[in-house]
Structure formats: structure tokens, C-alpha cells
């Protein structure tokens, strides 16, 4: 069949038109002797063109013909192929979809006859029919051949559309059941003495148990064994274990005919560490005492399939009551959702976008959502107790537990994704859930699903569309019916009963479900635009609230914000249209008291949570803050109004910082939690310190302007001390400061002193006036002579005092001194004055070191609250802030004059400089840094959660859980958090005892 040079043959053109991609190779195959009788038969070309991959189907057909036993057998196959359209469609359909089954037919060329005749009962075979098909198998090799022959018939019905994806999955599960039974019989025949000693039941789990198996999948099982009458239980269990192990090998091991599939028993109690076979009583004892939430979720699909079916039925009957009580377990919903998140997080980054099963919007999202709803509502409604995902989804919709539209969309998406999964696995009969990247493979999959115009592009579009539906609905599925139950808008739709809604709220972690439902009703009822938008938002918000330690507070706070801003058009538009805003708001409202309190005082600050013009959550720099505050002061009418404006900016910016801290600690769907805890600590410390400095600068300007106009009779500077000077302020920290002034030329010192004292007095008063804004407390107790000394001194007075009277503790305190407001030149000269004191040229004397150690010990013994657990006190406890800071500061006092890097007010910078200078090992520095960061995070968490400062972990369980969430610990892991803190602090204390209290010089 040759064509003139430069011209294509008519056959070549016809082949391209029928979907062949390599028409030249196809022409050669059609010219082969095996196909000579059908070379020009249009029926064959038409049939090949209808397959998923015509090139593959033609090649498989030629191989099958070549494998026939003589010309007679070859003629019989060709005659039947042309005469019988059902065989033609089935056989070519399989050959065009699966190289693995084509290989099987080439090895077993008579098996094509299994596809010739289909009676009505053949169209939907069950376990009995498959058992008959496997009946002659007596060893692992013959079992594999018989298994593939049965699989051939399932695939043929599947690719021809005779059965849908759900029916094919059920048939695959039935074939697996028959195969397990056949394998167990082979194992029993090999060891009849073991079979006589025990009763062994095989319980199918996972997709096999749920009657929804893939073409290639691990078959999950659990084994239950009992002794036969008169047999010792130990001997019986050993015998049962040998039988079970042999049965697993028969299915799993590779032979000349390949393997069938792995049999996986890791869902058993204690997983792979537990015994392979247990008695029924042993199973029950484990489930009643030790089982985790996911194990009850797995038991949803338990189904006896092989061995002693009566024992299997006893097992299922015994565990089912435990399954339907699982939703009563503490942290049930968070545990299930956390497990789902962990699955996604463990997917290799390069595979996430190709994962059909485990990725976002994949099959597992549907399955998890359905199982979660089953476990919550299946306690009271037995119609929901199905192990099959689509059957359970249908029952959930019928009962009003899921909206009918949502259920229909998920059903369609799930069927499409499972069909893709089936076609991908059928090709080589390999276990995979990754969408291939090769265009030829994508083309074959698309054509097999009926996408013929542009198979690759259409497949990607449909896949992304269905995955998007799943991603959008899988969490809303749980929450939307709650709104339908309280809003009662749609008529004729089945709804959650009040009791069912209450059960769901309890499962989500709401302590007061009745109040929560009242809030939902207030938010979602009515026909206003506000109510409509909130009905759209709330299903997602409820999920985010449930992910917190206090969902009740989150929902209540959202109602308060909504009541305050609900009539403001930009508010609901912000939440609806800006992806990050709604989730950020949910995190902030449910993470504790401080951020919601700040927001409620000025709800318009919610605009900061968006991505747009609201400014975002990035803390603003000190120059920007000072510019805004000084501009507000200039516009104000009097000092009181000016400082009120400055405090308003401070409140807004505290909210911005707290929100950024919370969102960074919790993470969002788009952005994972900040892995660098030190970065969050530095962000908060720097932002709050800059904000405090800007507020003081504005207050100073307001007081001076009202009392003296543009110029105060004396130059005046505010020196930050302690955490303020170190850029390490927390949310609840006072502002530790020193005040210094210097009379202007020609001004009497007494007049200057009176003016300076009046400025200080007025600043402190204005910053503490009761109002909607949090007060800013100024603490000047670190001044010379402490509380007994004057509040303000001249620079000359400071010089005289430090020259004659300065104590060791004062030099120590001055390590953190830094100008923060007022006259910059005066602040600079103050620093020049104190540098020799805090970085002494000869370091510290031994006596000075002993004095510092005595002072620290006395401070801790006097200030540690009575009854507090020292090991959990973040400030004064062993390995806490005080330990780390005093250790670092001792190195600064000793070596600051010779090591410039140590001349910093910031703890972490000084620690890094000490490491760089060789004053501390890398390991010890890392230990101290970790402890300091953790202790600071604990203090910040306590303030965020309780709304008031504290140095110890809360004792109230919800507050403790909220601190844990902030620190990255999931529900039920508060104990792990406390243990981790003790370990970190204990390691740091060991370093402190060597470096701070030790004799050896560093």
C-alpha cells in the first residue's frame, strides 16, 4: 500500500481522520499478514477510531492475532470481531485503554472469548459470579490469570459505558472479595492443620469495605481470630496469623503473572506494631480504651468479606456502636480536619497540582466531608450508615444534612474524578493518583471520557472545574445546612432539625450551641443584601471559627462587628471580594480577647485585614507613625484632643500588629503559619516599640504646644529603657523611660526644671485618661535613686550622679537605654555620657559580677508570685526571659568595650554578636535564643488570649488551648506544649548556670 512520492495515501488520510496520531505506523500494522483479510474493512477503522487510543488498540489487536494458536483460531477471532459489534466495542475498547490488559491477552490469547457473550446477568456480576470465575485457581499463578480474566470483563463494560463509575467500583470490590476468599482457600489447603485450629474472619476496610474500589489499590483489611472449640487461644491465634500472612502473600507477591494488589493490614489496632490477628474481645478492649478518632472514621467502611462470615458479622456488630459515638469525643471535628490537613501537607510539593486523590479539591476532600457528616448525624439517623461515599452523600441530602444542590454538584465532581482515576490506573494497572504530564497519555484519558474535540485542553478544563467545585464546597458542606436551619428561607427543602443543628454545633466545639444558633439566626435571617452576603460568608467563617480554641467567642464577636458595620457598604464587600479579609477576620475574632477588644472600639479597623487600600497587616515604620501622629496633633484643638487622636492611632496600630501576629501564627489557606517564631517576636517587639515611641513624641509635642507654644524653656528628651529601649515591648508592657532636660541659653535652671516636670506630669496624665483607647503607662523607676529620686534631671545632674553614686544595677539597666523622643541632640549626648558606664573599659570586677548575681537571685525570690510554678514562669522562672537577658547582659558589661557588636540594646542582636565573637558556642547561643523567643511568645500569647498581661500559662482550659493554638499546638495538645516549654527552659537554664553563675570566665 504505497503512495506516490510527496502525496499521502487515502488510507493515511482516513487514519488521521479516525484519530490515529501515528498514521504511518498504523498503515504498516494494517499491512501485516494478520490483518490482511480486513485491510480495507471500514467497520474495523470505524471501531478503532471510537477507542481512547486508536494506535494502541490497533497494536494490541495485531499482538493478539499473532498470539493465536494457528490460522483457524486467528480466523475465528477476526470473523467474530467483524460480525459481533458488542465484542468489537469491548475488545478494542480495552485494547485502546490498557496496555496491561493487552499484555494479558497476548499471554493468554483465548481469554478474548470471555468478552463474546453477555447475558443479562453478565452485565452486573456480583461476588458469586466472580467466585465462579476464580473457582479453578489452585495456586497464586492461576489465581492471577483468573483474576485478570475477570478484570478484563469489568474493564470492557467500563470503557464501553455499559456500567458507570460507581457500578465499576462496586464490581471491583466484589472481585476483590472473591479473590480474598480464593486466596484464603489456597492458604487453608496448604495448611489444613492451621485451618482446623481457628476461626478467621477477614474484614475489608477502606474502598474495598466501602464497595468502591479502584482498578489498582491496596486492599485494606483487619483480621479477627477465635479458637475452635477445645483449642488453646494462643495456638489458635498463631495458626490464624500464619493463615492470614499466607493469604496476604498470595495476593501481594510478584510471580511470572505479576501480582494482584497489596493486602494492607495497617488499619488494625496499633497499626504495624500490633499483632496481625486479634480476638474479638481484644479488638473491643483496644477500641474502648486506646483508639484515636481516625480509627473510628476508618471503621465506617468495615465489612466482613472472607473466612468465617459469622465471626465477621459479630465483629462489625460489636464495633458499630463505638463508631457512632466517635463524634462525642473531645476535639472530634478538629481531629478529623487536622488529619485531612496533614495528608495535604505531606504531599511532595512537585505533586500537589497533579494529585487527583489527596490534593486540594481531590477525592479525599469529598470522602472526608461525607464521613464527618455521617459520624456526627449517623448516631441518630441510621439511614446515613453507608460505607459507600455516593450512597452516603445521597442519604445526607435526603435528610437535609447537606443541601441538595451542593450534593448534586459533589456527586457529579466525585464521579468525574473517580473516572479519571480509573482511566489513569487502567492503562498500566499501576497504583497511582497522579495526573500524567505526557500529552499522549492525557489525550488517551480525555478521549476515554468522551472528550473528542480537543481532548487535552478539555480534560484539563473539566478536571479543574470539578476540583474547584470540591474545593469550594467540601468545608461549606458541613456548615451551610446550619444556616438553612435557622434562616428558613427556601420552602420545600429538607432541613436540619433543631436537635441535629445543635449536635453539629457541639461537634464543631461550640460550648453553648443554643447561643451560637441564635447568633446564626440573627446574622442569616431576612431578605436584605446584608443577610444574603452573610449567608454566603458564614459557612466558611464557621469552619475557621471551629479551627480555633474558642468558636463561641469568634461567632459572638463576628455578630458584634457585623452589627456595628453591617450597614456600611464597604465592609461586606471587603469580606466578600477580598480573599484574605474574611479568613483574617475569623482568625482575629476567635484567637482571644485583646484583638477583638481593640477592634470593637473602632470597628472600621477591619479594613486593615484586606489586601487592598486598607494598608494591610504590615506594621508601619516609626517615621510614618510619627508623621501621622504629629499631623493629628497639629490639627487638634488642645492637648487633650491631640493626645486622644494619638491614642486612637496607637489603638489602631496595636490592632494591626496583633492581627498580623495572629494570622502569622495560625496561617491561612493561602499562606502557612510563619515557621520562624523569632521573626514574629521581632515583628511584634519592633512594631509596639516604634508605636510607643511615636505616641510619646506626639504627646510631648501636644503638651509643649499647649503650655509653651513652639519652644519649651528647656531641651527635653525621652530615653527608652528596658524592653522599650531594646525594641522588645509586648502588648501589655509599660514604657520604661528616663527623662532628661537641659535649660536653653538664658533660662533659669529652676524655671527649666519646673517646665520639664510639668511636661512629664502632663504626659503621664493624658496617656492614662480613661477612654475607649488602651492607656499607655509610663514607668520611670529606673532613674537615679529610683522612686526616691527626681522624675527629671538635667544632663549635668545625670553626669554628676553617675560619676559619684552609680551602682552596678544602674550600669546594668543602662545597657538598654536608647533615645525615643524629644531633642535628638540631647538624646545623643546622653548616650555618649552613659556609654563608659555600660561598656566599662576594664570590664567588670569580680565583686561587680558577684553583686549582679546576688541582685538577680534576690529579684527572683522577691518577685516570683506565691504559688506560681517557677518552671512555667516565662519571665522569672529557670530558663525564662530574666535568665537569658541577664546572661547576655553580663557578657555585654564584661566585653562591650572591646567588642563593638555587643553595643546594642537588643537581646537577640547582642547574643548573635557574642556568638560571632566566640564568647558563647553556637549550640549554647541557639539554646538561649530559642528559650528567649519561646518565653516572649508565651507572654504575647497570654496578653492576646486574656486581654491582660501575664507571665504564666493560663489555668482555664479554653485559654490554655488558645495559647497552644497560637504557639502551633493543635486541639488536645496543651500538655505537649507545657512539656515542650519545660524542656526548652531546662536546656537554657543549664547554659545560664554555666555562663552566668559559673566560675569559669568566658
N, C-alpha and C positions, 0 to 999 in steps of 0.2 A: 504494500500500500504506500506507494511513493508519489510525491508531487513534484511538478516542475520546479527547478531552482527559482527562489525568490517568491514562490507562491505557496500559500497554505492549502492543504487538502481540505475537502469539505468535511471529512471526519474530524480533523483538528479543530475546525471552527465549531462543529457540533459539540465536541468535548468541552470547549471553553464555555459554550452556552449552557451546558448542563452542570457547570460548577467545578469542573476539573481545574486544578491550578498548574499541573504539570502535564499538559496535553501530549507532549512528545513521548513521555514515559508511558502514558495511558495508551497511546497508539501502539507502542511496542508490545504492551501486555495484551491488547486486543488481537494483535497479530500472532500471539503464541498458539501453539498447536492445541492446547487445552480448550481454547475458546473459539477455535476455527468454525464450529457449527453455528455460533451466534455472533460472528464478527459484525454483521450488518443488521442485527436484530434491533429495531428501535425500542422494543419493550425493555431490553436489558439496559440500554443507555438511559431511558427514562427512569427506571428503577434506581440505577446508580446515582443519577442526578438528584434523587429525592433523599439521599442519605446525608448524614452530618459531614462526611468527608469522602466524596466520590473516589478520589485517588486511593485512599486507604481501603475502601470497600472493594475496589477492583483488584488491588494487590492481594487482599485476603481471599477473594474468590479464586484467583489463579492458584494460590498456595493450597487451598482446599481441594481444587481439582487435581493438582499434582499429587496430592497425598492419597487420592482414591485408589482402591485396590483393583486396578485393571480398567480397561476401556468400558466394560459393562457398567461398573459402578459409576464411572465418570458420566456415561450417557444417561444413567438413571437420574443423577443429580441435575444435569442440565435440562432434561425433559421436565422434571418436576418443577425446577426453578422457573421455566417459561410458562408452564401450564397452570401453576398454582400461585396466584398473586399473594395469598397470605404468607406462604413460605418465602416468596421473593422479598417481600417487605421486611419480614422478620430477620431472615438470614443476612441480607445485605445491610439492613439497619444495624445489626450487631457488628458486622464486619467494618462498617464505617464509623463506629463509635468506640470500638475496643480492640486494641492490638493484643491485649492479654487473652481475650476470648478467641480471637483469630488464631493465636498460637495454640490454644487448647484444641480447636477444631483441626488444625494441621497435624497435631499429635494423635488425635482421636477422630479420624475422618468420618466415622459412621455416626457421630453424635449430631450431625445436622438433621438426622431423621427425627430427633426429639422435637423439632420445630414444625414438622409437616402437619400433623393432625391436632386440632384443638377442638375438643368437645366443649360444651357449655361449662362443665365442671372444671375443665382445664384452665379456664380464663382466670379463676381466682382460687388457686390451690391453697390448702392450709397445711397444718402440721402433718396430718395423716398422709396426704398425697406426697409430701416431701419425705416422710419416713419410708414410704413405699419406694421412692426413687433411690433411697440410700440403703435399702434393705440388703443388697448383695455385698455391701462393703464389709470386708473382714480384717482389713489392716489399714494403716494410715495412708498408704499409697492409693489403694482402691477407694478409700473414703474421699480422697481429694478429687479423684476423677469423677466420682458420682456427684460430689458437691458442685463441681464446675458445670456438669451437665444440667443440674437443676438451676444453677445460677444463669446458665445460658437462656433458659426459658423465661426467667424473671426479666432479664435484660431485654429480651426480644419484645415482651409485652410492654416494657417501659419505653423503649426507644420508638416503638410504633404508636404509642399513645393509647394502647388498649387499657392500660392502667395509669392512674395518676400517681403523683409522687408519694402521697400518703399510703396508697394501696401497695406500691412497690416497697416502701419501707416496712410495711406490715409483713409482706411476703418474705422479705429478707430476714426479719426477726423470726418468722415461723421456720424458715430454712435453718437458721442458727439453732433454734430449739431442737429440730430433728437431728441436726449434726451433733449437738451436745449429747443427745440420747444415744446416738450411734457410737460416738467416741467412748461413752461410759460403758456401753455393752462390750466394746472391744477390750477395754481395760478390765472389766469384770471377767471376761472369758480368759484373759491372760493370768488372772489371779483369783480363781473361784474360792479359794480358802479365805481371802480377804473379804470378798463379797458376802460370804456366809456369816462373818463376824459382826457386820454393821448394817445399819440403815443410813444411806447417804442421800441427802437432798441437795440439788443444785438450784440456787435461787438466781435468776437473771436480774441484773441491775442496769442502770443507765438506759441507753437507747434500746438495747435488746429487751430489757424488762418493760420498757415503755411501748414496745411494739412499733418502733420507729427507727430501725437500724439502717446504717449506711451500707454501701457496697463493700467497703473495707473499713473496719473499725475494730478496736479492741472490744471483745465481748466481756463485759464486767459481770462477775459472779460472786456469790457468797456461798460457802459450803456449810451445811448443818449435818451433824452426825449423831447417831444414837447407837447404843449397843443392842444387838439382838438379844432375845430372852436367854438368860443363863450365861451371857458373855461379860467378862470384865470390861468396864468402861474404858480403862486406859488402853487395853489391847484393841478394843473396837475403834477408838479414835486413831490409833496408829494405822490400823488397816484402812480406815476411811481416808486418812491422809495420803496413803500410798495410792489408793484408787483415784483420788482427786488429782494428785500430781501427775499420774499417768494419763488421765483424761486430758489435762491441760497440755501435756507434751504431744499427744496425738494430734491435737488441733493446731498447735503452735509451731512445731518443729518443721524445718525445711527438708523436703525429700526430693526425689527426682521429679515429682509433680508439684514442687513448690510447697507452700504452706497454705493453711486455710485463713486463719486470723489468730492473733494472740488472745489467749484467755487470761484476763486480768482479775486477780482476786484481792487487789489492794484496797477495795472499799470495805473489807472486813474489819471488825474491831481491832484496833491497834495497828491497822494497816499492815505493811510488810513485816513489821516487828512482832505481830501477833501470830498465834497458831493458825494454820491454814484451815483446819476444821475445828469447830466448837460444837458442844451440845446446845440444845435449845435453851436450857437454863443458864448456861454460860453466856450466851448471846444476850439474854434478857438482863442478867446481872450487869453486864457492861453498859448496855444502853440506859439502864435506870440510874447508873451512878457516874459514868465517865464520858458518855458520848457528847460530842460537840454538835452545834447547831447544824453544820453542813451534813453530818451523818444522818440526821433525821430527814433532811431535804433529799438526800440520796435514796432513802428508803421509800420515798413516794413511788418509785418505779419498781419496787421489789415484786417479783413474780416467780412462782415455782415452775421450772421448765423440764427438769430431768431428775432421774433417780427416784427416790421414794416421794411421790407427789403428795401423799397424805402427810408426811412429816413436813414437806414444804408448805402445805396449806396451814399446818399448825404454827409454823414459824411466822408466816405472814399475818395470821390472825392475832398472834401474840404481840407483834411489834406495831401493828397499825394503831392501837390506842396511844402508844407513845409518840408516833408520828404526828397525830392530830393534837397533841398537847405541846408540840415544839414551840408554837407561837406564843406560849405563855412564859417562855424563858426570858430572863432579863437580857436586854440588848439584842433581841431576836432579829429585828429588821436591820439594825446597823451591822450585825454579824454577817448576814446574808449579803448585804450590799458591799461590805468590805471585802468579802470573798470574791465578789464579781470584779471589784476594782483591782484586787491583787492579780487576778487572772490576766486582766488587760495590761497591768504594769509589767508582767513577766514576759510579754510578747517581745521578741527582739525588734528593735526599732526599725530595722530594714524590712520587717514583715508586716507591720501594723496595717499598712494600707492595702495589703493583699490578703489579710486574714478574713476568710469567709465565715468562720465559726466563732472565733474568740474576740475579734476586733470590735470596736465601737460600731453599733448598728448591725452586728452579726447575729448568727443563730442563737448564740448563748444569751444575748440580751432578751430575746423573746422567751426563751426557756426559763431564765431566772425570774423574769417578771411574772410569768404564769405560775411558776412553782411558789413564789412568795405569796401570791393571792390565794392559791389553793391552801397553803398551810394556815393562813390567817382565818379564812372563812370555811374551810373544809371541816373544822371542828363541829360546826352546827349544821352544815349543809352537805349531806353525803353525796349529792349529785356531782360535786366537784372532785370526787376522789378517783380521778383517772390518771394513769401513768403516761398517757399519750398527750403530747403538747396540744395538738389541734383540737382533740376532743375536749380537753380541759378548757381551752380558750372558748370554745363554743358554749360550754356549760356556764362559764363565768359571765358571758354576755347574756345568756338566757336568764340568769339570776339577777342581773343588774349590777353585778360586781365590776363589770367593765362595760363602757359604752359600746353600743352595737357598731357604730361607725368605726371606732378605734379597733374593735375586734376584727371587723371585716378587713380593714387595711393591714393589720398584723398578719391575719391568715393568708392574705394574698402575698405579702412580702416573705413570710416564712416558707410558703410553697415554692416561690421563685428561688430563694436562696438555697433551699434543700435540693431543688432540681439542678442548680449549678453545681452543688457539692457532689451530687450523684454522677453527673456527666464528667466532672474532673476525675473522680476516683475510678470510674468505669474504664477509662482509657487504658491505663496500665494495671488496674486493680492494685493500686498502692494507697496506703493510708496517707492522705494529705487534705488540708483545708485551705491551701494557698491557691489563689487565682494565678494561673501561669502568666508569664510575661511574653512568651513566644506567640507571635501573631498567628501562626498556623494553628496552634492549639486553641487560641481564643476564637478563631474563625470556626473551628470544628464545634466548640461549645455553643457559640451563638447559633449556628445552623441547626444544631440538635435541639435547640429550644424554640425553633421556628422563626428565628431572626434571619431572613434571607437577603434583604436588600443591601444592608451594609453590616454584616454580622459582628465585626469587631467593635465598631462605634456604637451600634445599637445595644450590644451586650454591656459595654461599659456604662452607657446611659441608664439602662434598666437596672443594672446592679446598683449604681449609685443612688438611683431614685428609691429603690426598695430599702437599701441600707439607711438612707435618710429618714424614711418613714419609721423604721425601727428605732433609730437613734432618738428621733423626736418623741416617740410615743412610749418607749419602754419604761420610763420613770413616771410619766404623766398617767400611765395606765393605772398606777396604784392610787393616785391622788384625785384624779378628775371625778370619779363617782362620788367622792365625799362632797364635792361642790354640787353635783346634781342632786344629792340627797337633801341638801339644805336650801339650795336656790329654788328648786321645784318650778322650773320654767317649762321644760318640754313635757307635753302631755303624751300619754300612751307609751312611755318608755319605762321599762322596769328599773327600779331604783334600789339603792341600798336601804335597808330598814334602819331605823334609829339605832337598834342594837348592833347591827352589822357595822354601821359607821363608827359607833363607839369602840367596837372591837378593833377596827382598823386603826383608830387614833391611839389606842393603848399599845398596839403592836409597834406603832411608829415611835413610841417613847413618850407620849404626852401623859403627864401625871394627872391632869384634870381634863378628861376628854369632853365632859359636858361644856365647860367653859370654852374649850377650843372650838367645838361645833357652833357655839353661839357667835364666836368671832367670825367664823367662816360664813355663817348666815348673814351677819351684818355686812361683811365685805362683798359677798357674791350675789345677794338677792337684789331684785329690781331690774328695770329695763334701761337704766341710764348707761351712757357711754362708759362712765367710771366703773360701774358694776361689770359691764361686758369685758372691759380690758382686764379687770382684776380676776374674772373667772378664767381668762386665758393665762394670767401670770401665776395664779395660786397653785396649780398642780405642780409647777416646777419649784416654787418657793417652799411649799410644804416639804418637798424632798430635801431641800437644803437645810430647812429648819430641823428636820429629823436627823440630819447628819451632825447636829450639834449636841452639846450636853444638856441644853435646856430648850427644847422645841416650844414649850408653852410660852416662855418669855419672848422667843422670836416672833411667834404669831401675834401675841398681845402687842408687842412693840410695832409690828407692821400695821396693825389696826390703828394705833395711835398716830403714826406718821401719816397713814392714809387719811385719817380723819382731819389732820391738820392741813394736808396738801392736796386732798382729793379733788378740789375744785380748781386747782392750778393746772392749766393745760400741759405745761412742760414736764410736770412730774410723771404722770402716767406715760407720756410719750417717751420720756427718758428711759423708764423701765422696760417699755415695750420694744423700743427700737435700738437701744444700745446694749450690745451683748453682755458686757461685763457688769453693767449697773445693777441688774436685778440680783445676780449672784453675790456681788459685793455687799449689797444691802442686806441680803439674807444672812450672810456671814456676820456682819457687824451687829445686826439686831439680836442675834442668838448667842453671841460669844461672851456675854457678861453685862454688867451694869454701866460701866463708865462710858463707853462709846454711845449707847442709846441715850443715856442721860445728857451727854453733850449735844446729841442730835436733836433731842426733844426741845431743848432750849432755843434752837433756831433750826427748824426742820428743813429750811431751804438749803442747808449744807449738804443735803442728799445729792445735790448736783455734782459734788466732788467725786462721787462714786462712778461717774460715767467716763466714757472715752473721749468726749468731745470738748466743748469750750469751758466746762466747769473747772478745769485746771488739773483734773486727775489726782492721783494719790501721791505723786512725787513731792516730798517735802520741799518747801521753798527756802531759798538761801537767806542768810541774815540780811544782806543788803536789800533784797526785795521786801522782806518783812519790815525792816526799819523804814524804808521808803513809804510803804503803805501806812504804817502807824503814825509816822511823823506828819504825813499829809492829812490824816484824820485829825490829829491833834491841832494842826494849823487851822482846820475848818471849824473846830469845836468852839462853843461859846462857854469858856471857863474850864478850869482844871477838872472838875468832876465829870463833865460831859466828855472831855478829852480822854480821861482815863477809862471811862465807860466804853468808849469806842475802841481803845487799845485792848481792853479786856475782851471785847467782842471778837476782835481779830484773834486773840490768843485762844479763845474757846473754839473758834472755827478751825484753827490750825492744829490744836490738840486733837480735834476730831479727825482731821486729815491724817495725822500721824498714827493715831490709834487704829483707824481703818486700814491704813497701809500695813501696819504691823499684823493685824488680824488676818487680812487677806493673804499676806505673805506667809503667815504661819499655817493657815488652813489650806491654802492653794485653791484653785478654781478648776473648772473643766478644761479651760484653755491653758492655764499656767500652773504647773505643780508647785507645791509648797517650797519655799526658799530652803535650799539644802544647807546654806551657810548661816548657821544660827548667829555667829558673830556679826555678820553683815546686818542682820535685823537689830541686834543690840546697838551697833554703831549708828544705824539709821535713827533709832528712837532717841538715843542719848544726844546725838548731834542736833536733831530737829528740835527737841524740847529745850535744849540749852540755847540754841540760836533764838528760839521763840521767846524764852525768858529774857535774854539779853535785849532783844528788840522791844519787849514790853517795858523793861526798866528804862531804856533810852527814851521811849515815848512818854513815860510817866515823868521822868526827870525834866524833859522839855516842857511838859504841861505845867508842872509845879513852878519851874523857874519863870515861865512866861507870865503866869498869873501873879506871882509875887514881886517880880523884879523886871519884867519886860524881857528884853533880849539878852541882857547880861547880868549874871549873878555876881555879887561883890567879890566872890572868890572862885577860883578854878575848882572844879569838882569832878571826881572820878569814882566809879564803882568798880571794885575789884572782885571778880568771881573767885570763890573758894570751894573746897571740897568737890563734890560731883559737878557742881556748876562750872567751876574753873576747869575741870577735867573733861568737859563736854560729855558727861555721863549721867545727866539728870534722868530720873524716871518720871512716870506720870504723876506720882504723888509727892515728889521731892520738894522740900523748901529750897529757897535760893540762899545759899550761904555766901555772905559777902563781907568785904571791908569797905569803909567809906574813907576817902582821903580828900583833903582840900588844901588849897594854897592861896592866901589872900592876894588879890590883884594889887598892882603898884598903887600906893597911896591910900589903901584901905586899911582901917584899923583891924588888928587881929581879932579883937573881941567882936566887932561887927561881923567880920567874916565868919567867925565860929558860930555866932548866933544864926546867921543865914544858912550855913551848912547844916546845922542841927535842925532848923526848921524844914529844910528841904527833905531830910531823912524822915522826920516825923510825918510830914505830909505825904510823902511817897508811900510809907507803910500804911497810913490810914486809908488812902484812896484805893490801894490794891487789896484791901480787906473789907471794904464796904459790902454788906450783904446784898447780893443781886443774883440774877439768873446765871451769871458767869462765875466760874470757879475762882476762889481767891488765890492770890499769889503771896505766900508768906515769906517775909524777908528775915533771915536769921543772921545776926552779926555777932554771935557768941565767940567766934574765932578771933576777935580783935584782941589787941594787947590788954592784959588784965581781965579778959573775959567779960562776964556780965558786970563786973565792978568798974570797968574802965569806960571812958567816954565813947559814945557811939561814933563820933567823927574826930579824926586827928589831922593835923597838918602834916605834910610830908616831913617837915623838920622834926616834929614831935615823934613820928614813927622812927626816924633815923636815930634820935636820942634814945628812945626806948630800946630799940633793938641793939644799940651799941652797948647799953649798960645792963639791961634786965632780961633780954630774950632768953627764954627757957628752951630746952631741947624740943618739947612738944610743939612750940611755936615755929621753930625752923622746919619741923616735920610738916606742919599744917601749910606752911608757905610753899611747899612743893607744888601745890595745886593752884597757886594764885595766878590769875590772868585778868587783865583789864577787860571789862564787858560793856561799859557805858560811860558817858561823860567825856571829859577832856582827854584826848588821846595822848598828848604830850605828857601830861601829868601821870597818866597810867603807865607810860613807857618809863618815866623816871622812877616811879615806884618799883617797877620790876628790876631796874638797874640797882636800886637800893637793896633789894632783898636777895638778889642772886648770890652774893657771897655767903649769906646765911644758909640758904637751902642747898647750895653746892659748895660746901667748905673746902678750901684749898688743900687742907691736910686730911680730908675725910673726917671720920668720927673717932673720938677716943673710945677706949673700952668702956669707960664709965658711961659715956653717952649711949652706947649700944645697950648696956645693962638697963639704963633708965628707960629707953624705948621699950624694951621687953617688959619691964615692970609695969609701965603705963598701959601697955596692951592687955596684960593679964588682969590688971585692976579694972579696966574698962569693961572687959568681957564679963567678969564676975559681978560687977555692979549693974550692968545694963541688960544682961540676959533676963528676959521676963521669967518670973517664978512659974514653974510648972511647964515651961516650954521644953520640947525635946531639942537639946543642943544640936543633935546630929541632923536635924531638919531646919535649923535656923539659918536662913540664907545669908544673913549679914554677919552675925557674931559667932555662929557655930563653927566647929572644926572644918576646915576646908572651904569656908564661906568667903564672902567679899572681904571682910576685915583681914583674914589670914593672907589672902593673895595680895591685897593692896599694901599692907604693912611690909610684907616681904619684898615687894618691888620697890617700895619707897626707901627701905633700908639700903638697897643697892644704889638707889639714886643719891642718897645722902653720902654714902661712902665713896662713890666713884663718879658722881656727876661732874666734878670739876675737871676730870681728865677724859671723860667720855661724852662728847657733845650730844650724841644720840639720846642720852639719858635725860637731857634737859627738856623734858616735855611734861605737860600736866596730865597726859592721858595714860591710863594704866596699861592698855594693850600695846601702845607705841613704846612705852618705857620697857616693857617686858621683851618686846622684839629687839630693842636696842641692846638690852642686857645679853640676850642670846647671841646677837651679832658680835658683841664684844668678848664673848667667851666667859661671861660671868655666871652663866647657867647653861646646862646642857639643853640640847634640842628637845629631848624627851621630857625633862622637868619643866621647861617653858611651855610645851604643849599641854602638859598636865595642869599647870596653873591657869593657862588661858582657857582651857575647857571648863574648869571649875568656875572661873570668874564669869564667863559668858552664861553658863547654866544658872548660877545664882542670880545674876541680873535678870535673866529671862523669867525666873520664878517670881521675883519681886514685881516685874512688869505684869506678869500674868495675874497675880493676886489683885493688883490695882484694877486691871481691866475687868476681872470677873466680879469682884466685890464692890468696886466703886470707892474703896478706901485703901490706903496704903497698908502694907503688912509685910513682914519678913519671914513668915512661916506658911506652910501649906494649910489651906482651909481644912476644917474638920467636917463641914457639911458635905454630904456625898455628891450632890449636884455641883457644888462649887469646886470640889476636888476634881470631879470628872471634867469640868470646863477648863481648869488649869491643865489637866492632862491633854485635852484636845489641842490646846494652844501649843503645848510642848511636843505634839506629834504622836500622842498615845491614843489609841482607839478606845471605844467603849469597853468597860470592864477591865482596863489595864492600869488603873490608878496605882495598884500595888507595884506593878513593874516600874512605874515612874518613880515612886518613892525609893525602891531598891536601887534604881539607876542613879538617883541623886546621892544616896548614901555612898555608893561605890565611887562615884566621881569625887565627892568631897573627901572620902577616906584617902584616896590616892593623893589628892592635893595636900592634905594635912601631913602626909609623910614627907613631901617635898618641903613644906613650911617648917617642919620640925628640924630638918637638916639645915636649911638655909637661914631661917630666922632665929631659931633657938639654939642651933648647933654651935660648937666651939670653933670648928674649922672655919678659917677665913675663906671667902670666895672672892 
